[in-house]
Amino acid sequence: MAERRGTRTARAGAIVLGALGTAALVVPWAAGLDPAAVDLAARLEPPSGAHPLGRDALGRDVLARLCIGARVSLAVAGAAVALSAAIGTIVGAWAGWRGGWVDVIFARVIDVFLAFPGLLLAIALAGVLGPSHRNVVLALAALGWTSYARLARAHVAAARRREYVDAARALGSREATIVARHVLPAAGPILLVQAAFGLSGAVLAEASLSFLGLGAPPPAPSWGAMFDEGRLFMFVAPHAVIAPAAALAGTVLALQLLGDGLRDLLALDGQR
């Protein structure tokens, strides 16, 4: 029963993400929609056959901008999670393997980062670095690496005195090789689950930064920026707000479902 529930949950999240990715890649090209085409005469036009999600305050097609914004949001969030996971896994594995004073210093550094509210730290970093996709990635990576580091550190610290590690040492393997080939692969499942949850948080954080004007500068489409632009016309053109809000909520929900399903499946496998 647990296996079926985990499979269904993960499949549902994967299907929604697949549909979103396909739409982001195909819809603007197939429908011939230009996300940058301005038509002030048709500003705030409601949904119609030619423009299924209507137009924004500059007369641009909301559906086209929504699809391009999906590419931006997922690309930025994916890059931030990949960078966070790489930094956190390397630093955490090193601290867990060394132990002693290295591990103590690592724990204190983590405490310092966790003492700050996460999104406020990202806002501060993005504000200092300036608005751009690259700086958003760096800000989110500075926010998210700690969770991967703690997981990697705990796993490596528990595994470094196991029999297979002693056997690898006896065969003359270098420490870096032992960690990379024998210790960290066993932590892959839990890091994968963390990445799925981290991706949903990164998508939401990227939208939040874009909403505050700290994402990529206009006219680059972003769900957060679209929501910020549309909120001024919420009562006269609600489609300009509902579309990015629904896309953001659906994406975060799909990633949460994927993470929940993977967690159930991998926990079940670990019990066998």
Contacts in CASP RR format, 6 or more apart in sequence:
PFRMAT RR
TARGET T0000
AUTHOR 0000-0000-0000
METHOD contacts of the structure
MODEL  1
MAERRGTRTARAGAIVLGALGTAALVVPWAAGLDPAAVDLAARLEPPSGA
HPLGRDALGRDVLARLCIGARVSLAVAGAAVALSAAIGTIVGAWAGWRGG
WVDVIFARVIDVFLAFPGLLLAIALAGVLGPSHRNVVLALAALGWTSYAR
LARAHVAAARRREYVDAARALGSREATIVARHVLPAAGPILLVQAAFGLS
GAVLAEASLSFLGLGAPPPAPSWGAMFDEGRLFMFVAPHAVIAPAAALAG
TVLALQLLGDGLRDLLALDGQR
2 264 0 8 1.000
2 268 0 8 1.000
3 264 0 8 1.000
3 265 0 8 1.000
3 268 0 8 1.000
5 261 0 8 1.000
5 264 0 8 1.000
6 260 0 8 1.000
6 261 0 8 1.000
6 264 0 8 1.000
6 265 0 8 1.000
6 268 0 8 1.000
7 261 0 8 1.000
7 265 0 8 1.000
9 257 0 8 1.000
9 258 0 8 1.000
9 259 0 8 1.000
9 260 0 8 1.000
9 261 0 8 1.000
9 264 0 8 1.000
10 257 0 8 1.000
10 258 0 8 1.000
10 259 0 8 1.000
10 260 0 8 1.000
10 261 0 8 1.000
10 262 0 8 1.000
10 264 0 8 1.000
10 265 0 8 1.000
12 254 0 8 1.000
12 257 0 8 1.000
13 254 0 8 1.000
13 255 0 8 1.000
13 257 0 8 1.000
13 258 0 8 1.000
14 254 0 8 1.000
14 258 0 8 1.000
16 250 0 8 1.000
16 251 0 8 1.000
16 253 0 8 1.000
16 254 0 8 1.000
16 257 0 8 1.000
17 251 0 8 1.000
17 254 0 8 1.000
17 255 0 8 1.000
17 258 0 8 1.000
20 70 0 8 1.000
20 74 0 8 1.000
20 247 0 8 1.000
20 250 0 8 1.000
20 251 0 8 1.000
20 254 0 8 1.000
21 70 0 8 1.000
21 74 0 8 1.000
23 67 0 8 1.000
23 70 0 8 1.000
24 67 0 8 1.000
24 68 0 8 1.000
24 69 0 8 1.000
24 70 0 8 1.000
24 71 0 8 1.000
24 74 0 8 1.000
25 67 0 8 1.000
25 71 0 8 1.000
27 33 0 8 1.000
27 63 0 8 1.000
27 64 0 8 1.000
27 67 0 8 1.000
28 34 0 8 1.000
28 35 0 8 1.000
28 63 0 8 1.000
28 64 0 8 1.000
28 67 0 8 1.000
28 68 0 8 1.000
31 63 0 8 1.000
31 64 0 8 1.000
33 51 0 8 1.000
33 61 0 8 1.000
33 63 0 8 1.000
33 64 0 8 1.000
34 61 0 8 1.000
34 64 0 8 1.000
35 60 0 8 1.000
35 61 0 8 1.000
35 64 0 8 1.000
35 65 0 8 1.000
35 67 0 8 1.000
35 68 0 8 1.000
35 221 0 8 1.000
36 60 0 8 1.000
36 219 0 8 1.000
37 60 0 8 1.000
37 61 0 8 1.000
38 58 0 8 1.000
38 59 0 8 1.000
38 60 0 8 1.000
39 55 0 8 1.000
39 58 0 8 1.000
39 59 0 8 1.000
39 60 0 8 1.000
40 58 0 8 1.000
40 59 0 8 1.000
42 55 0 8 1.000
42 59 0 8 1.000
43 55 0 8 1.000
43 56 0 8 1.000
43 57 0 8 1.000
43 58 0 8 1.000
43 59 0 8 1.000
44 55 0 8 1.000
44 56 0 8 1.000
44 57 0 8 1.000
44 59 0 8 1.000
44 233 0 8 1.000
44 236 0 8 1.000
44 237 0 8 1.000
44 240 0 8 1.000
45 51 0 8 1.000
45 54 0 8 1.000
45 55 0 8 1.000
45 59 0 8 1.000
46 54 0 8 1.000
46 237 0 8 1.000
46 239 0 8 1.000
47 53 0 8 1.000
47 54 0 8 1.000
47 239 0 8 1.000
48 54 0 8 1.000
51 61 0 8 1.000
51 62 0 8 1.000
51 63 0 8 1.000
52 63 0 8 1.000
53 61 0 8 1.000
53 62 0 8 1.000
53 63 0 8 1.000
53 66 0 8 1.000
53 239 0 8 1.000
53 243 0 8 1.000
54 61 0 8 1.000
54 62 0 8 1.000
54 63 0 8 1.000
54 239 0 8 1.000
54 240 0 8 1.000
55 61 0 8 1.000
55 62 0 8 1.000
56 62 0 8 1.000
56 65 0 8 1.000
56 226 0 8 1.000
56 229 0 8 1.000
56 230 0 8 1.000
56 237 0 8 1.000
56 240 0 8 1.000
57 229 0 8 1.000
57 230 0 8 1.000
57 232 0 8 1.000
57 233 0 8 1.000
57 237 0 8 1.000
57 240 0 8 1.000
62 226 0 8 1.000
62 239 0 8 1.000
62 240 0 8 1.000
62 243 0 8 1.000
63 243 0 8 1.000
65 221 0 8 1.000
65 226 0 8 1.000
66 221 0 8 1.000
66 223 0 8 1.000
66 226 0 8 1.000
66 243 0 8 1.000
66 244 0 8 1.000
66 247 0 8 1.000
68 221 0 8 1.000
69 221 0 8 1.000
69 222 0 8 1.000
69 223 0 8 1.000
69 226 0 8 1.000
70 223 0 8 1.000
70 247 0 8 1.000
70 251 0 8 1.000
72 133 0 8 1.000
72 216 0 8 1.000
72 220 0 8 1.000
72 221 0 8 1.000
72 222 0 8 1.000
73 203 0 8 1.000
73 206 0 8 1.000
73 207 0 8 1.000
73 222 0 8 1.000
73 223 0 8 1.000
73 248 0 8 1.000
73 251 0 8 1.000
74 203 0 8 1.000
74 251 0 8 1.000
75 133 0 8 1.000
76 133 0 8 1.000
76 136 0 8 1.000
76 137 0 8 1.000
76 140 0 8 1.000
76 202 0 8 1.000
76 206 0 8 1.000
77 140 0 8 1.000
77 199 0 8 1.000
77 201 0 8 1.000
77 202 0 8 1.000
77 203 0 8 1.000
77 205 0 8 1.000
77 206 0 8 1.000
78 199 0 8 1.000
78 202 0 8 1.000
79 137 0 8 1.000
80 136 0 8 1.000
80 137 0 8 1.000
80 140 0 8 1.000
80 141 0 8 1.000
80 144 0 8 1.000
80 202 0 8 1.000
80 206 0 8 1.000
81 195 0 8 1.000
81 198 0 8 1.000
81 199 0 8 1.000
81 202 0 8 1.000
83 137 0 8 1.000
83 138 0 8 1.000
83 141 0 8 1.000
83 145 0 8 1.000
84 140 0 8 1.000
84 141 0 8 1.000
84 143 0 8 1.000
84 144 0 8 1.000
84 145 0 8 1.000
84 147 0 8 1.000
84 148 0 8 1.000
84 198 0 8 1.000
84 202 0 8 1.000
85 145 0 8 1.000
85 148 0 8 1.000
85 191 0 8 1.000
85 194 0 8 1.000
85 195 0 8 1.000
87 141 0 8 1.000
87 145 0 8 1.000
87 148 0 8 1.000
87 149 0 8 1.000
88 145 0 8 1.000
88 146 0 8 1.000
88 148 0 8 1.000
88 149 0 8 1.000
88 152 0 8 1.000
89 148 0 8 1.000
89 149 0 8 1.000
89 152 0 8 1.000
89 184 0 8 1.000
89 187 0 8 1.000
89 191 0 8 1.000
90 152 0 8 1.000
91 106 0 8 1.000
91 145 0 8 1.000
91 149 0 8 1.000
91 152 0 8 1.000
92 106 0 8 1.000
92 148 0 8 1.000
92 149 0 8 1.000
92 150 0 8 1.000
92 152 0 8 1.000
92 153 0 8 1.000
92 156 0 8 1.000
93 152 0 8 1.000
93 153 0 8 1.000
93 156 0 8 1.000
93 179 0 8 1.000
93 183 0 8 1.000
93 184 0 8 1.000
94 102 0 8 1.000
95 102 0 8 1.000
95 103 0 8 1.000
95 105 0 8 1.000
95 106 0 8 1.000
95 107 0 8 1.000
95 149 0 8 1.000
95 153 0 8 1.000
96 102 0 8 1.000
96 103 0 8 1.000
96 106 0 8 1.000
96 152 0 8 1.000
96 153 0 8 1.000
96 154 0 8 1.000
96 156 0 8 1.000
96 157 0 8 1.000
96 160 0 8 1.000
97 156 0 8 1.000
97 157 0 8 1.000
97 160 0 8 1.000
97 175 0 8 1.000
97 179 0 8 1.000
97 183 0 8 1.000
99 157 0 8 1.000
103 153 0 8 1.000
103 157 0 8 1.000
106 149 0 8 1.000
106 153 0 8 1.000
110 146 0 8 1.000
110 149 0 8 1.000
110 150 0 8 1.000
113 121 0 8 1.000
113 146 0 8 1.000
114 146 0 8 1.000
118 143 0 8 1.000
119 143 0 8 1.000
119 205 0 8 1.000
119 208 0 8 1.000
121 139 0 8 1.000
121 142 0 8 1.000
121 143 0 8 1.000
122 139 0 8 1.000
122 140 0 8 1.000
122 142 0 8 1.000
122 143 0 8 1.000
122 205 0 8 1.000
122 209 0 8 1.000
123 139 0 8 1.000
123 209 0 8 1.000
123 212 0 8 1.000
123 214 0 8 1.000
125 135 0 8 1.000
125 138 0 8 1.000
125 139 0 8 1.000
125 142 0 8 1.000
125 143 0 8 1.000
126 135 0 8 1.000
126 136 0 8 1.000
126 139 0 8 1.000
126 209 0 8 1.000
126 214 0 8 1.000
126 215 0 8 1.000
127 135 0 8 1.000
127 214 0 8 1.000
129 135 0 8 1.000
129 138 0 8 1.000
129 139 0 8 1.000
130 214 0 8 1.000
131 213 0 8 1.000
131 214 0 8 1.000
131 215 0 8 1.000
131 216 0 8 1.000
131 217 0 8 1.000
132 215 0 8 1.000
132 216 0 8 1.000
132 217 0 8 1.000
133 215 0 8 1.000
133 216 0 8 1.000
133 220 0 8 1.000
135 215 0 8 1.000
136 206 0 8 1.000
136 209 0 8 1.000
136 210 0 8 1.000
136 214 0 8 1.000
136 215 0 8 1.000
136 216 0 8 1.000
139 209 0 8 1.000
140 202 0 8 1.000
140 205 0 8 1.000
140 206 0 8 1.000
143 205 0 8 1.000
144 198 0 8 1.000
147 194 0 8 1.000
147 198 0 8 1.000
148 191 0 8 1.000
148 194 0 8 1.000
148 195 0 8 1.000
151 187 0 8 1.000
151 190 0 8 1.000
151 191 0 8 1.000
151 194 0 8 1.000
152 184 0 8 1.000
152 187 0 8 1.000
152 191 0 8 1.000
155 183 0 8 1.000
155 184 0 8 1.000
155 186 0 8 1.000
155 187 0 8 1.000
155 190 0 8 1.000
156 179 0 8 1.000
156 183 0 8 1.000
156 184 0 8 1.000
156 187 0 8 1.000
159 165 0 8 1.000
159 183 0 8 1.000
159 186 0 8 1.000
160 183 0 8 1.000
164 182 0 8 1.000
165 178 0 8 1.000
165 182 0 8 1.000
165 183 0 8 1.000
168 177 0 8 1.000
168 178 0 8 1.000
168 182 0 8 1.000
169 178 0 8 1.000
173 181 0 8 1.000
173 182 0 8 1.000
189 262 0 8 1.000
189 266 0 8 1.000
189 269 0 8 1.000
190 266 0 8 1.000
192 262 0 8 1.000
192 266 0 8 1.000
193 259 0 8 1.000
193 262 0 8 1.000
193 263 0 8 1.000
193 266 0 8 1.000
196 255 0 8 1.000
196 258 0 8 1.000
196 259 0 8 1.000
196 262 0 8 1.000
197 255 0 8 1.000
197 256 0 8 1.000
197 259 0 8 1.000
198 255 0 8 1.000
199 255 0 8 1.000
200 251 0 8 1.000
200 252 0 8 1.000
200 255 0 8 1.000
200 256 0 8 1.000
201 252 0 8 1.000
201 255 0 8 1.000
203 248 0 8 1.000
203 251 0 8 1.000
203 252 0 8 1.000
203 255 0 8 1.000
204 248 0 8 1.000
204 252 0 8 1.000
206 215 0 8 1.000
206 222 0 8 1.000
206 224 0 8 1.000
207 222 0 8 1.000
207 223 0 8 1.000
207 224 0 8 1.000
207 227 0 8 1.000
207 248 0 8 1.000
208 224 0 8 1.000
209 215 0 8 1.000
210 216 0 8 1.000
210 222 0 8 1.000
210 223 0 8 1.000
210 224 0 8 1.000
210 225 0 8 1.000
210 228 0 8 1.000
211 224 0 8 1.000
211 225 0 8 1.000
211 227 0 8 1.000
211 228 0 8 1.000
212 228 0 8 1.000
213 225 0 8 1.000
213 228 0 8 1.000
215 222 0 8 1.000
215 225 0 8 1.000
216 222 0 8 1.000
216 225 0 8 1.000
218 225 0 8 1.000
223 244 0 8 1.000
223 247 0 8 1.000
223 248 0 8 1.000
224 244 0 8 1.000
224 248 0 8 1.000
226 240 0 8 1.000
226 243 0 8 1.000
226 244 0 8 1.000
227 241 0 8 1.000
227 244 0 8 1.000
227 245 0 8 1.000
227 248 0 8 1.000
229 240 0 8 1.000
230 237 0 8 1.000
230 240 0 8 1.000
230 241 0 8 1.000
231 241 0 8 1.000
233 240 0 8 1.000
233 241 0 8 1.000
234 240 0 8 1.000
234 241 0 8 1.000
END
